[in-house]
Amino acid sequence: MPDDPAQQPQASGWYAAMATIFSDVASEAQRLLRPLRRPIVVGGRQWNPLRIDAFYYGRYDPRFYHGITWSSLSWGFLLLLWFILTQLKSCQEEYDFIPAGGGSTEAPGKTVIVKQVKKPQKKVRYIVSKFSPIHFTVPDITEWTKQWDEQLAEETKTRYAAGQFGEGTGSGPLGEGEGDGAGFGSGSWKGMVRFIRIEYAGGDWSNNMGKGADWNMLVEFRTLSGGIKVANESESRTIEQLDNFAMYYTPPIVYITGHFDLRISDREIAMLRTYLIKKHGMIFADALGPGWGKKFMALMRRVLPDVQPIYIPFDDPIHRQPFRINNLPYVAPHDPPMVARGWKWQGRWVGYYHPGDLADAWKDGHSGVSKEVARESYKLGVNVIYYAYRGYSQWLRENKVKQ
């Protein structure tokens, strides 16, 4: 009861109202359970667990054992329900960890380049005693292993297509914050840089995905950064799946591309807005064909109606760290003028749009462009990904979060 006498009548009225509600609920429960409380007599014994005179409650104080039994069952049911709900939530929720470490905004001067090393095959000889009763012709196993070598070379061709532009201008390691090795101070030892595409309806969102452009970009990021840990493969998520990532454990950047339409629902628009603003995410968009850029611009107008896209100058940090990008590399001019555009929210880029098929320069063969264009395309990719991860690490530290 409140200490203030003036509030006691009001409090008493509240208690009386709650008592009335509980009484009504109890009465309704008794009414509903009344048909279940009918006797169930088998062999002269009462078996209905709702009745106090059931034989298994005993003759000594059956009311007490009846209450204990049903109270325990009720608590057990609530605990089971809580466990099921928490498990369902944990099954849906995902966690992304950025790689731990520390470093500067300059690319390392030395990088580790992935190369394929092929050892010469030794011709194997069998020595058989001349007195042996077994006579056979020993085949040349060099022919046997030739097919294996060709298969291995084909499977690893994509992996070794990247890693050829490993060069830096500064001293490593690349990263942000305090820590050992290349990485980010707010990250986790199990973290890694991931390349996640957005799946959507209406277009070829998966173009060049897999062991092609995405995987080559990951390998180049590891090479050019001086060894920041990257994922073993590229990935994709729907917008709803992207929304399942936990707060402070969301991918810092996602990639979206295509040729055709972008059909995104209003519900997905709200999820993208949450990802960009609340969860400190970033979208890296790349036009693979003419007209796709206009559709992406329309998408961003729905996601961020109060933010207008602007041209990103070459003196912006996203074009200067860790590599200096003086000209925008591209394969084809799909959306002139050939200048990167971005969306800025509270001082940071939340969207980066490339108008000229950047992924085609990342894939095997680089779509016929020169090595210089391919090299600059990889560097631009490193800059954008690094910008998102570095900013995410700083944001975690500002919120006193250590993964």
ZIGI-V356439 format. One record per backbone hydrogen bond with DSSP energy under -1.0 kcal/mol. NH is the residue of the N-H (numbers start at 1). CO is the residue of the C=O. If there is no record, write none. Layout:
# ZIGI-V356439
nh=NH co=CO
nh=NH co=CO
This chain:
# ZIGI-V356439
nh=7 co=4
nh=11 co=7
nh=12 co=8
nh=13 co=9
nh=14 co=10
nh=15 co=11
nh=16 co=12
nh=17 co=13
nh=18 co=14
nh=19 co=15
nh=20 co=16
nh=21 co=17
nh=22 co=18
nh=23 co=19
nh=24 co=20
nh=25 co=21
nh=26 co=22
nh=27 co=23
nh=28 co=24
nh=29 co=25
nh=30 co=26
nh=31 co=27
nh=32 co=28
nh=33 co=29
nh=34 co=30
nh=42 co=45
nh=45 co=42
nh=47 co=40
nh=51 co=48
nh=54 co=51
nh=55 co=46
nh=57 co=54
nh=58 co=55
nh=65 co=61
nh=66 co=62
nh=67 co=63
nh=68 co=64
nh=69 co=65
nh=70 co=66
nh=71 co=67
nh=72 co=68
nh=73 co=69
nh=74 co=70
nh=75 co=71
nh=76 co=72
nh=77 co=73
nh=78 co=74
nh=79 co=75
nh=80 co=76
nh=81 co=77
nh=82 co=78
nh=83 co=79
nh=84 co=80
nh=85 co=81
nh=86 co=82
nh=87 co=83
nh=88 co=84
nh=89 co=85
nh=90 co=86
nh=91 co=87
nh=92 co=88
nh=93 co=89
nh=94 co=244
nh=96 co=249
nh=100 co=188
nh=102 co=181
nh=103 co=177
nh=104 co=173
nh=132 co=129
nh=143 co=140
nh=145 co=141
nh=149 co=145
nh=150 co=146
nh=151 co=147
nh=152 co=148
nh=153 co=149
nh=154 co=150
nh=155 co=151
nh=156 co=152
nh=160 co=156
nh=170 co=107
nh=174 co=225
nh=175 co=104
nh=176 co=183
nh=183 co=174
nh=184 co=99
nh=185 co=176
nh=187 co=184
nh=188 co=98
nh=191 co=188
nh=192 co=97
nh=193 co=229
nh=197 co=235
nh=198 co=255
nh=199 co=237
nh=205 co=203
nh=207 co=204
nh=209 co=206
nh=212 co=210
nh=213 co=208
nh=215 co=210
nh=216 co=212
nh=217 co=213
nh=218 co=214
nh=219 co=215
nh=220 co=216
nh=221 co=217
nh=222 co=218
nh=223 co=219
nh=224 co=220
nh=225 co=221
nh=227 co=222
nh=231 co=193
nh=235 co=195
nh=237 co=197
nh=242 co=238
nh=243 co=239
nh=244 co=241
nh=245 co=242
nh=246 co=94
nh=249 co=246
nh=254 co=282
nh=255 co=196
nh=256 co=284
nh=261 co=202
nh=263 co=201
nh=269 co=265
nh=270 co=266
nh=271 co=267
nh=272 co=268
nh=273 co=269
nh=274 co=270
nh=275 co=271
nh=276 co=272
nh=277 co=273
nh=279 co=274
nh=281 co=275
nh=283 co=350
nh=284 co=254
nh=285 co=352
nh=286 co=256
nh=287 co=354
nh=288 co=258
nh=292 co=289
nh=295 co=291
nh=296 co=292
nh=297 co=293
nh=298 co=294
nh=299 co=295
nh=300 co=296
nh=301 co=297
nh=302 co=298
nh=303 co=299
nh=304 co=300
nh=307 co=304
nh=310 co=342
nh=312 co=340
nh=316 co=313
nh=319 co=316
nh=320 co=317
nh=321 co=317
nh=325 co=319
nh=331 co=356
nh=332 co=356
nh=334 co=332
nh=339 co=337
nh=341 co=353
nh=342 co=310
nh=343 co=351
nh=345 co=348
nh=348 co=345
nh=350 co=343
nh=351 co=343
nh=352 co=283
nh=353 co=341
nh=354 co=285
nh=357 co=287
nh=361 co=358
nh=363 co=359
nh=366 co=363
nh=368 co=365
nh=369 co=366
nh=374 co=370
nh=375 co=371
nh=376 co=372
nh=377 co=373
nh=378 co=374
nh=379 co=375
nh=380 co=376
nh=381 co=377
nh=382 co=378
nh=383 co=379
nh=384 co=380
nh=385 co=381
nh=386 co=382
nh=387 co=383
nh=388 co=384
nh=389 co=385
nh=390 co=386
nh=391 co=387
nh=392 co=388
nh=393 co=389
nh=394 co=390
nh=395 co=391
nh=396 co=392
nh=397 co=393
nh=398 co=394
nh=399 co=395
nh=400 co=397
nh=401 co=396
nh=403 co=186
